[in-house]
Structure formats: structure tokens, C-alpha cells
Amino acid sequence: MVERSDRAPLLDWEEVPSAEKPGGAAPGLSSPSNSRALSTCTAPGFGWSSSPGGPTPGRSVSSIDGCSALIATACNSVRTDEELRPDKEQHLSDTGPREASLGDRMVKWEEKDQIVSVFVVTFNTRSGNMLEWCLPKDMDLEGVEFKAIASGSHRVTTDFIYFRKGCYFGLACFANMAVESTVERGARMKSVGILSPSYTLLYRYMSFLEHQVRLQLQSPGHYSPLEAFYEDKRALLPPSGDCVFTACPANAWGAAINHSMHPEMKITHPAGCMSQFIRFFGEHIMVLWKLALLRRRILIFSPPPVGVVCYRVYCCCCLANISIPGVGVAVPEFRPFFYVNVADISALENELSYVACTTEKIFEEKKDLYDVYVDNQNVKTYREGLKPLLRLSTADREKYRKLTEQRQMLLYSQEENGDCVSSEEDLFILFFLEQNNRIFQTLTEVAGSPDPTLTQESVRAMGLDPHGDRLFLLHLLEIYGYDTLLVSEQLCCS
């Protein structure tokens, strides 16, 4: 007898990650503490406290933006191919003769599908971008038609776009097909997308969306695969209509905290996201690193395709990771907006810190919306106080040299020894994580010493240039609340 599967039909294009052991070592490289955390996160129920002189933590995770994407990733470190079904699910607080293991409970937590909407957007020669179809029907998708088909997309045949819609993250796959139709002016353009509370799992459905947009171009109006997908993957929205909040249960967080904790996107760019990012910006990634650590508003301009630029947004976010408990909880979250257009102007006006990308050149004129504007490889600012930070210091060049050497050693190891475990992504993230931890560990130690004065020696211990990085250091002390520290007069301007 053939066993009936509980998996919905027509979902053969989903990319499902391989299973990992809960609490096991993270794949690839690992830091001494074996943890990676965004600086803005406080573990629910853990009450992390700072060392003397450092900022004082005073909040826990309360929204899906920023930290909760990290939490979802920490929970997602345990994966399995079998779907959790409502009839199999047990309440996490239930206890029986034998309590479920922590690993099992984390697996059940992670497997809950979190797709809140699926939609099709089309380009109409008379009306422009239009929302053609969506589920659920009452979902507020106003403006999504301009995110799923980016401005200038008619110049490319395929693309993918990460974006934000309110408190949700979206992924849409776009395709442009030539047709013999005077009404469509020789081209049919559509995009198929989804919304989720976290961007870290959207990559699972990239292949499915790419396949579906091709089907929509060839057979417009055929929505049954998308309907089946939504029924299988949908998240249950609260009655209030508020955003879904996904967080690990407190007793699962303890194990997850020692696993891979940086927010991750599965990289599908053929050249590799991190290596492409390093080659594209060269030593100027050190400038972006400082600006990211200072939580500046960074806007990246590039013409389509948008997908590779969304990866640059992700890479910029990875520059600002800190894993020292209590550090950074009082500073603004460095939030990825991914692709933005003119409809996002009002939202960006209220943001204190973000990184985003756009294909619309008009943003360059909106100088009050950003602190730093990145056009191709040119990093520029109109704020006089930030202009000195665009110059590379001696320490910046030395750090870039070390990063390049480590990357070359990794590539050699992969080629000669068949090392398939270590990855450039891990190397890249850990390099800047350890650099950031080194800075804040030194600041905390100096702040707690009898003489809380930063000297040339302590600045060098952070891996910074006492002269060339003086302004960066002063900004850092102000933003992260190290106001009890004194700066030695020896740290004069270069």
C-alpha cells in the first residue's frame, strides 16, 4: 500500500536545508566564544548586564524587526525535512511522563511555516505595475507592486528582490519574456513573491518562486500551485492583524545562543556573496565597516539587477555584529530594508539607522534621508562630520591586508585539502565580529579600571590607529554610551 504524504502537492521546487544536530558545533569557522550576535539583541528572560562603564541594557526583544530575525535564525540552526503538522504538534509547556528533549522542542519550534502572503504582480502597458492576484485576499499589500518589480527592471530578463513591507520581509522573483503581442508591446513582465516575518528563511523558496514566475508568463492566471503553496506554508495571523512575532521559547534560547547566531541568507549568487562584496569594494569595506558600527543610515544605489545589491545590504549588516553581552542594546538597530523606492520615503524619514538599496536616482537628492550614499564603488556623504571617516587609516589598510590573507589561505585550503566545511561567509563574519568584540572588550576594561583614560596603547590594542581613527573613536564613545571614558591628549588629529 502506498503511504499517503501529508505534504501539499506542487511544492517540488522548495529548497529544504539539511538537518543539523541541536546544540552541535556550527558549521565552518567558529569564534572562541562560539557565538555570534547582533549588538541590538537581548535574550528574552536572560537580563544580560554590562560591565562597568559600558551601556546599560534595558530592553528585551519585542518586535519582529532586527533582533527577532536573529532569534529565528538561532532557532533555525536545527532543521529537519519533515513538516510539523497541527495534529502532531504538542504544546511547548506540556509535561508528561517523559519531557521532550530540548532538541526536539527546538525542531518543532523552527518548523512552523511563516509565510503570511503570496502574490503575483504584473506590468500593464496602460496602468503600470499592478497587483494581479494574492492570498489572503484581505492582506494589505498596498505598494508591493512597486517593490516586486523594481524601477528599471524592463532592462533585465530575470531578477530577484528582497524588500520590506511594513513589519514583514518579502522575496519576489521577476521575469521578462518576449511575446508577439501589440497590446503588451512585445514584452510580458511578472513577479511572484511571498511575505514572511523574517528574511532568514525566504531563500528556501527561491527556486519555487523562479519556477512559478515562468509558469505565470507562459500560462497567465494559473494560480493553483500558489494556492497549494500558501495553504501548506501559511502562518496564522493574530486576530488583531498585528505582525507575527516569532521567538524561541526561553528554555530553547540557552542552547541556541551558543550556535550560529548571525542573521543569514542562503547565498545563491554564483560568484559568492561575501567574496563578491570584498572584490567590489576592495579596501573601502573598512569605511563601510566603521559607518555600520556607528549605525549610520546607508543607502546603496545601483541599476538593475537588484538581487546582487540586496546581498550587499546583507553584507553591510554583517559588518556590525557584536557578541559581547550588554554592549549595544541602547543604540539604534541597524536594520536591513533591502530594496526601497519612492513609496518608502515616509518610512525612511523616521529611521535612525538602516541599510537599503535602490534603483531610483532621485534618492540622491533626498539628502535628509541618508547619512551615506553609495553609488557603484563610490562611498560619499554630505555631512561634514562624517567626511573624515571616508579616508582610510593605516590600521584600516592593515586590517584589509589581514582579511585578504585569511581569505587566500581559506581558498588554498579548499582547493588543496578539499575543505568543504569552512566558508568565506563564516570567515568574513567572524573577522569583523572579532574586530568589533576586540574594540568593545578593550573599552569595557578601560572604563572599569582605576584610570579610565584611553591612551595610544589602548587604542592600538583595539586594532585602531591612534591618530587616523580618533574621530571614529569619539563617535563610537558617544553612540555606545561610554561617557565616563577620558581621551588622552596624545590622541591628536592626524
Secondary structure, 3 states (H helix, E strand, C coil): CCCCCCCCCCCCCCCCCCCCCCCCCCCCCCCCCCCCCECCCCCCCCCCCCCCCCCCCCCCCCCCCCHHHHHHHHHCCCCCCCCCCCCCCCCCCCCCCCCCCHHHHHHHHHCCCCECEEEEEEEECCCEEEEEEEECCCCCCCCCHHHHCCCCHHHCCEEEEEEEECCEEEEEEEEEEECCCCCCCCEEEEEEEEEECCHHHHHHHHHHHHHHHHHHHHCCCCCHHHHHHHHHHECCCCCCCCCCCCCCCHHHHHHHCCCCCCCCCCCCCCCCHHHHHHHHHHHHHHHHHHHHHCCCEEEEECCCCCHHHHHHHHHHHHCCECCCCCCCCCCCCCEEEEECCHHHHHHHHCCCCEEEEECCHHHHHCHHHCCEEEECCEEECCCCCCHHHHCCCHHHHHHHHHHHHHHHHHHHHHHHHCCCCCCHHHHHHHHHHHHHHHHHHHHHHHHCCCCCEECHHHHHHCCCCCCCCHHHHHHHHHHCCCCCCEECCCCCCC
